[in-house]
């Protein structure tokens, strides 16, 4: 996880530098030139950075025919070549922008050499053989696209002038930019896979104890109160349908609270008046998006570790407040609490011991989704209950239901 976050930080810094450059250029121009471009250098700088920004969104989706087709026209503007092509890691053409597609076999051949050797290839006009009338191509440059040290494709530039060192260097720099965007795409996918894996782990953790206890409780009502047993069985079905759904990594606070209410009704059937719950929810934060199953494990932790061992039971209070750009959610119980040092130790090896695995899982997913500043904050002490606070940004790019 630390390695993933480290890689994420480095790559995001690289992307942030580009965005910062765009902002600085725009601000400088607006401040000093009053919305006019006074010099050719300013015009060229702004145009270049703007073109780079336009190519980025499609590349962040990964290397594919669609993303290559969308990005190539913008990349060709940067290099000012008659044609630009992109291939996959087998040399097959993903997309072609511009003229001279009669040289596609030459591009594929050079791409295969680049992929096998890891070195850029140049085909000069003396080595080109073309029977196409009026063909003006005088050189082809093919450079590798790399992510994590592996070649994932190639970028090929076809020029009507000599394929000299300037074009070679420019094509290599554009390929480096494309590679950085593809690495960000892989990072996004890795994060998504990690989140899905952690949700699956959380579901596996839910299954053993809760499912057994819920079904045992329902079974106890079948003869004495069949109507109640039927109601609880429907609650159980709705709870499991939500908890084991396959659609999406995120949910809304409203849906999460609805599922918590189902969970509490099932647990109250077992604990009776020993378990109470209070909700204090600001209506304006009900639509806030958060990781799927981010709250139910916190409530389950309060029941299992806070109230189950307390003879008189207690109360769980869930608060959700509007805090400007964030929503602050608090899950608090008045149970037996625990020693903070012991909780820290439990969380450190939760995946091995199974103790408080729900807390550790939610903390990991909050940090991987929103950043390290958005991990869980836990306040507890023996006999003083437990208070868990999490902050959720109201708006975050790429985070949606």
C-alpha positions in Angstrom: 0.0 0.0 0.0 2.8 2.4 0.9 4.5 1.7 -2.4 1.3 2.4 -4.3 0.8 5.7 -2.5 4.4 6.6 -3.1 4.1 5.9 -6.8 0.8 7.8 -6.8 2.4 10.8 -5.2 5.3 11.0 -7.7 3.1 10.6 -10.7 0.5 13.1 -9.5 3.3 15.6 -8.8 4.3 15.3 -12.5 0.8 15.9 -13.6 0.4 18.7 -11.2 3.5 20.4 -12.6 1.9 20.5 -16.0 -1.3 22.0 -14.7 0.6 24.5 -12.6 2.5 25.6 -15.7 -0.7 26.2 -17.5 -2.1 28.2 -14.7 1.0 30.3 -14.3 1.1 31.1 -18.0 -2.5 32.1 -18.1 -2.2 34.2 -15.0 1.0 35.9 -16.3 -0.6 36.7 -19.6 -3.8 38.0 -18.1 -2.0 40.1 -15.5 0.7 41.6 -17.7 -0.9 41.6 -21.2 -4.6 42.2 -20.5 -5.8 39.3 -22.4 -3.6 39.8 -25.4 -0.6 37.8 -26.5 2.2 40.3 -27.0 5.0 37.9 -28.2 5.2 34.8 -30.4 6.8 33.0 -27.4 3.8 33.6 -25.2 1.4 32.4 -28.0 3.5 29.3 -28.6 3.8 28.5 -24.9 0.1 28.8 -24.3 -0.8 26.8 -27.4 1.6 24.0 -26.5 0.4 23.7 -22.9 -3.3 23.9 -24.0 -2.7 21.1 -26.6 -1.0 18.9 -24.0 -4.0 19.4 -21.6 -6.5 18.4 -24.3 -4.7 15.1 -25.0 -4.5 14.1 -21.3 -8.1 12.9 -20.5 -8.1 10.2 -23.2 -4.7 9.0 -22.3 -5.7 8.7 -18.6 -8.2 6.0 -19.8 -5.3 3.7 -20.8 -3.8 2.7 -24.1 -6.6 1.6 -26.5 -7.8 2.4 -30.1 -10.3 4.9 -28.7 -7.8 6.7 -26.5 -5.1 6.8 -29.2 -7.6 8.1 -31.8 -8.6 10.9 -29.6 -5.1 11.9 -28.4 -3.2 11.6 -31.7 -4.5 14.8 -33.4 -3.4 16.9 -30.4 0.0 15.2 -30.2 0.5 15.7 -33.9 0.0 19.4 -33.4 2.8 19.4 -31.0 5.2 17.7 -33.4 3.9 19.3 -36.6 4.3 16.2 -38.6 2.4 15.0 -41.7 1.3 11.9 -39.8 1.4 10.3 -36.3 0.6 6.7 -35.3 0.4 4.7 -32.1 0.8 0.9 -31.8 0.3 -1.6 -29.0 3.0 -3.8 -27.5 2.9 -6.2 -30.4 3.3 -3.6 -33.1 -0.3 -3.6 -34.2 -1.6 -0.1 -35.2 -4.0 1.3 -32.7 -4.7 4.6 -34.5 -3.3 6.8 -37.3 -3.7 10.5 -37.7 -2.8 12.3 -40.9 -1.8 11.3 -44.4 0.7 8.7 -45.7 -1.0 5.7 -44.3 0.7 3.7 -47.2 3.7 3.7 -44.9 1.8 1.7 -42.2 3.8 -1.5 -43.0 7.0 0.5 -42.4 5.7 1.8 -39.1 4.7 -1.7 -38.0 8.1 -3.1 -38.9 9.9 -0.4 -37.0 7.6 -0.7 -34.0 8.3 -4.4 -33.8 12.0 -3.6 -33.7 11.5 -1.0 -31.0 9.5 -3.4 -28.9 12.1 -6.2 -29.2 15.2 -4.0 -28.7 13.8 -1.2 -26.5 15.5 1.4 -28.7 14.0 4.1 -30.9 14.3 3.5 -34.6 14.7 6.0 -37.5 14.0 5.3 -41.2 15.6 8.0 -43.4 14.4 9.0 -46.9 17.3 6.9 -48.5 15.8 3.8 -47.0 12.2 4.6 -47.8 10.7 2.9 -50.8 7.3 4.2 -51.8 5.4 3.8 -55.1 2.6 6.0 -54.0 2.4 9.1 -56.3 3.4 12.4 -54.7 4.5 10.8 -51.5 6.3 13.5 -49.5 7.4 11.4 -46.5 11.2 11.7 -46.0 11.6 10.0 -42.6 9.9 8.0 -39.9 10.8 8.1 -36.2 9.4 5.4 -33.8 10.0 5.6 -30.1 8.8 3.3 -27.2 5.9 4.0 -24.8 6.8 2.7 -21.4 5.1 2.1 -18.0 7.0 0.7 -15.0 9.9 -0.1 -17.2 7.9 -2.2 -19.7 7.2 -1.3 -23.3 3.4 -1.0 -23.8 3.4 0.4 -27.3 5.1 2.8 -29.6 4.7 6.3 -31.0 5.6 6.9 -34.7 6.1 10.3 -36.4 6.2 10.6 -40.1 7.8 13.8 -41.5 8.1 15.5 -44.9 11.6 16.8 -43.9 14.7 15.0 -42.7 14.2 12.8 -39.6 17.0 14.6 -37.7 17.9 15.0 -34.1 15.3 17.7 -33.4 12.4 15.5 -34.5 14.0 12.6 -32.7 14.2 14.5 -29.4 10.8 16.0 -29.7 9.1 12.7 -30.5 10.9 11.1 -27.5 9.7 13.9 -25.2 6.1 13.6 -26.4 6.4 9.8 -25.9 7.6 10.4 -22.4 4.6 12.6 -21.7 2.2 9.9 -23.1 3.9 7.3 -21.0 3.4 9.4 -17.8 -0.3 9.6 -18.6 -0.5 5.9 -19.2 1.2 5.3 -15.8 -1.4 7.4 -14.2 -4.1 5.4 -15.9 -2.5 2.1 -14.6 -2.3 3.7 -11.1 -6.0 4.6 -11.3 -6.8 1.0 -12.3 -4.5 -0.4 -9.6 -6.3 1.7 -7.0 -9.7 0.6 -8.3 -8.5 -3.1 -8.1 -7.2 -2.5 -4.6 -10.5 -1.0 -3.5 -12.5 -3.9 -5.0 -10.2 -6.4 -3.3 -10.7 -4.6 0.1 -14.4 -4.6 -0.3 -14.4 -8.3 -1.1 -12.3 -8.9 2.1 -14.7 -6.8 4.1 -17.7 -8.9 2.8 -15.8 -12.1 3.7 -15.4 -10.7 7.2 -19.1 -9.8 7.5 -20.2 -13.3 6.4 -19.1 -15.6 9.3 -20.3 -14.0 12.5 -23.1 -11.7 11.4 -24.9 -14.1 9.0 -24.8 -16.9 11.6 -26.2 -14.7 14.3 -28.8 -13.1 12.1 -30.1 -16.4 10.9 -30.1 -17.9 14.4 -32.1 -15.0 15.6 -34.6 -15.3 12.8 -34.9 -19.0 13.4 -35.8 -18.4 17.1 -38.8 -16.4 16.0 -40.2 -18.8 13.5 -42.4 -20.7 16.0 -43.1 -18.0 18.6 -43.6 -15.0 16.2 -43.7 -16.0 12.5 -44.7 -12.5 11.4 -41.6 -11.1 13.1 -39.5 -13.8 11.6 -40.8 -13.0 8.1 -40.0 -9.2 8.6 -36.5 -10.0 9.8 -35.9 -12.3 6.9 -36.9 -9.6 4.5 -34.5 -7.2 6.3 -31.8 -9.8 6.1 -32.4 -10.2 2.4 -32.3 -6.5 1.7 -29.1 -6.1 3.8 -27.2 -8.9 2.0 -28.4 -7.7 -1.4 -26.9 -4.2 -0.7 -23.8 -5.5 1.0 -22.9 -8.0 -1.7 -23.9 -5.9 -4.7 -21.4 -5.8 -7.6 -22.3 -2.3 -9.0 -19.8 0.5 -8.2 -17.1 1.2 -5.6 -19.0 4.1 -4.1 -22.4 4.9 -2.6 -24.2 7.8 -1.1 -24.5 8.5 2.6 -28.2 8.1 2.4 -27.9 4.5 1.0 -25.3 3.7 3.6 -27.5 4.9 6.4 -30.4 2.9 5.0 -28.3 -0.3 5.1 -27.2 0.5 8.7 -30.8 0.8 9.8 -31.4 -2.7 8.4 -28.3 -4.0 10.2 -29.4 -2.4 13.5 -33.0 -3.9 13.3 -31.5 -7.3 12.8 -29.1 -6.8 15.8 -31.9 -5.4 18.0 -33.8 -8.6 17.4 -30.9 -10.3 19.2 -30.0 -7.7 21.8 -33.4 -6.2 22.5 -33.4 -3.0 24.5 -29.7 -3.4 25.2 -29.0 -1.8 21.8 -30.2 1.7 20.8 -29.2 3.9 18.0 -29.5 7.7 17.4 -29.2 9.4 14.1 -28.4 13.1 13.8 -28.0 13.7 10.0 -27.9 17.1 8.3 -30.2 16.7 5.2 -27.8 18.5 2.9 -25.1 15.8 3.3 -27.3 12.8 2.4 -26.1 12.9 -1.2 -22.4 12.9 -0.3 -20.5 10.1 -2.0 -18.2 7.8 0.0 -16.6 4.4 -0.4 -19.1 1.5 -0.4 -19.5 -0.1 3.0 -17.6 2.7 4.8 -20.0 3.1 7.7 -21.6 -0.3 8.4 -18.3 -1.8 9.6 -17.9 1.0 12.1 -21.4 0.4 13.5 -20.7 -3.3 13.6 -17.4 -2.7 15.4 -19.4 -0.6 18.0 -21.9 -3.5 18.5 -19.3 -6.3 18.7 -16.5 -4.6 20.7 -18.3 -1.9 22.5 -21.8 -2.9 23.5 -22.0 -6.7 23.3 -19.8 -7.2 26.4 -21.6 -4.5 28.4 -24.3 -6.1 30.5 -26.7 -3.1 30.2 -25.9 -2.5 26.6 -25.8 1.1 25.3 -26.4 3.5 22.5 -24.7 4.1 19.2 -24.9 7.7 17.9 -24.3 8.5 14.2 -23.8 12.2 13.4 -23.3 13.6 9.9 -22.6 17.4 9.7 -22.1 19.9 7.0 -18.6 21.3 7.3 -18.0 23.5 4.2 -16.3 21.5 1.5 -16.5 18.4 3.7 -19.0 16.2 5.5 -17.9 15.1 9.0 -19.4 11.8 10.1 -19.1 10.5 13.7 -19.9 7.0 14.9 -19.9 7.0 18.7 -20.8 4.4 21.3 -20.9 4.4 25.1 -19.6 0.9 25.4 -16.7 -0.6 27.3 -14.0 1.2 25.2 -10.4 0.0 25.1 -6.8 0.9 25.6 -5.7 3.1 22.6 -2.3 1.4 22.5 -4.0 -2.0 22.2 -6.3 -0.7 19.4 -3.3 0.5 17.5 -1.6 -2.9 17.8 -4.8 -4.6 16.7 -5.1 -2.4 13.7 -1.5 -3.0 12.7 -2.1 -6.8 12.3 -5.9 -6.8 11.7 -5.7 -8.8 8.5 -3.8 -11.5 10.3 -5.6 -11.6 13.7 -9.1 -10.5 12.5 -9.4 -8.0 15.4 -11.0 -4.8 14.2 -10.5 -5.8 10.6 -13.5 -3.6 9.6 -11.8 -0.4 11.0 -8.5 -1.1 9.3 -10.3 -1.9 6.0 -12.3 1.3 6.1 -9.3 3.4 7.1 -7.3 1.9 4.2 -10.0 2.6 1.6 -10.6 6.2 2.9 -6.9 7.0 2.5 -6.6 5.4 -0.9 -9.7 7.2 -2.2 -9.2 10.7 -0.7 -5.6 10.8 0.5 -3.8 10.2 3.8 -5.5 13.2 5.4 -8.8 11.4 5.3 -8.1 8.4 7.4 -10.2 7.5 10.5 -9.7 9.3 13.8 -10.4 7.1 16.8 -10.8 8.3 20.3 -11.2 5.7 23.0 -10.2 4.7 26.5 -11.2 1.8 28.9 -14.8 2.4 30.1 -15.2 5.5 28.0 -16.7 4.1 24.8 -15.3 4.8 21.3 -15.7 7.7 19.0 -14.7 7.3 15.3 -14.6 10.4 13.1 -14.2 10.4 9.3 -14.2 13.4 6.9 -15.5 13.0 3.4 -14.9 15.6 0.7 -18.2 16.7 -0.8 -16.7 16.9 -4.3 -13.7 14.9 -5.7 -12.9 14.3 -9.3 -13.5 10.7 -10.4 -15.5 9.9 -7.3 -19.1 9.3 -8.1 -21.8 6.7 -7.7 
